[in-house]
Amino acid sequence: MGKNILAISNFGDFVGGGERSFFDVIYRIGQHFSPVVVAPKDGTLVDRFQMNNIYAEVIPFSKIRPWFFLSILESIQNLKKTVEEANVSLIYANGSRPTFYGGLVGRILKIPVVWHCRISEKDRWLDFVLSKLSSLIIVNSRATAKRFPEQIQKKIRIIHNGIDTHWLRDERICRDQVQVPDGRILLVVARVSKWKRHDLALDAFEEVAEVHPDLHLILVGAKDPFEPEWWNYLQKRTIDSLYTERIHWIGHIDDVRPWYHAASILLLPSDNEPFGRVLVEAMACGIPVVATRGGGVPEIVRHEKDGFLVSMGNRHELAAAVRTLLENDATRLKMGEFGKERAKEFGIESHLRAIIDVFKEAIGF
């Protein structure tokens, strides 16, 4: 067994693709490192680790604000104790808050820290501090790498998120495992946050639904607890739509594979998506994609080969691309086949090897 690492999650639950990638890495890394997981609260992510015999401890992390100084100090002390007891050689922090706490403990104990940064938006208060506390920084796309100034780039290692394509292509999974409407399906898989632009998905669908009466819009994903007013707005939009009976909000789904296999097209209208895990997942299932040209998306989707890239915020371009795929079976099928091959380049095996190389570089062997 290899050296011990402490892997810190920003959440106790599976919130998005970042947590799924985090789990996939730690779950598979046992042949090279012995992982201990820390999360700020209990949840589905912690449960999954424990079910797979990976030790996971809950240490609450206070918000990083001066008036929470005593709570911050307590969290640092608890994390330091865990690191010392586990004889950790490396701290792997999945997100900004874990990097703050893990970075301070790493600095105190002289242990290297790897920050896995998956968000492209800058943090004017924390980025400088976190960069100083980190030995190396993994980013999930070239777009995310641009978050950091030139003097930090020497610490940056670009590693696209890894996807378990074999799991996605399991032949036992089929559309019959979920209740789907008759007709063709335009699928959106995303947490219902404002920047994911579900409003554009509704706009584009309504534009296409008028001429394609067999088309249904299915939206898979949990509502964002920090943006309840956005969820309420979208529900009202749905009720008021002329095509409300063909719009289906599914909510959170643990296993989204049957929905991919039922879909004709995946739609991702996000603003500046840092990576776009769902694009790779859909492509691995042979589903062509329509996505906005921003963030890390162009690093995944080859325009007019695996799908279509359109301008951010442009509902008419989204609708036109969807119509092109619906009305050209040969194009849709060809893009689906190209996407299957493209998805292999984002396989979990190569992702894991790249992560391990960074860990070894940080430790120095």
Secondary structure as GFF3:
##gff-version 3
##sequence-region A 1 365
A	DSSP	beta_strand	3	9	.	.	.	ID=ss1
A	DSSP	alpha_helix	17	28	.	.	.	ID=ss2
A	DSSP	three_ten_helix	29	31	.	.	.	ID=ss3
A	DSSP	beta_strand	33	39	.	.	.	ID=ss4
A	DSSP	alpha_helix	44	51	.	.	.	ID=ss5
A	DSSP	beta_strand	56	58	.	.	.	ID=ss6
A	DSSP	three_ten_helix	66	68	.	.	.	ID=ss7
A	DSSP	alpha_helix	69	85	.	.	.	ID=ss8
A	DSSP	beta_strand	90	94	.	.	.	ID=ss9
A	DSSP	alpha_helix	96	109	.	.	.	ID=ss10
A	DSSP	beta_strand	113	117	.	.	.	ID=ss11
A	DSSP	alpha_helix	127	133	.	.	.	ID=ss12
A	DSSP	beta_strand	136	139	.	.	.	ID=ss13
A	DSSP	alpha_helix	142	145	.	.	.	ID=ss14
A	DSSP	three_ten_helix	150	155	.	.	.	ID=ss15
A	DSSP	beta_strand	156	158	.	.	.	ID=ss16
A	DSSP	alpha_helix	165	168	.	.	.	ID=ss17
A	DSSP	three_ten_helix	175	177	.	.	.	ID=ss18
A	DSSP	beta_strand	184	189	.	.	.	ID=ss19
A	DSSP	three_ten_helix	194	196	.	.	.	ID=ss20
A	DSSP	alpha_helix	198	209	.	.	.	ID=ss21
A	DSSP	beta_strand	215	220	.	.	.	ID=ss22
A	DSSP	alpha_helix	228	240	.	.	.	ID=ss23
A	DSSP	three_ten_helix	244	246	.	.	.	ID=ss24
A	DSSP	beta_strand	247	251	.	.	.	ID=ss25
A	DSSP	alpha_helix	257	262	.	.	.	ID=ss26
A	DSSP	beta_strand	265	268	.	.	.	ID=ss27
A	DSSP	alpha_helix	277	284	.	.	.	ID=ss28
A	DSSP	beta_strand	289	292	.	.	.	ID=ss29
A	DSSP	three_ten_helix	297	299	.	.	.	ID=ss30
A	DSSP	beta_strand	307	310	.	.	.	ID=ss31
A	DSSP	alpha_helix	315	327	.	.	.	ID=ss32
A	DSSP	alpha_helix	329	343	.	.	.	ID=ss33
A	DSSP	three_ten_helix	344	346	.	.	.	ID=ss34
A	DSSP	alpha_helix	348	363	.	.	.	ID=ss35
###
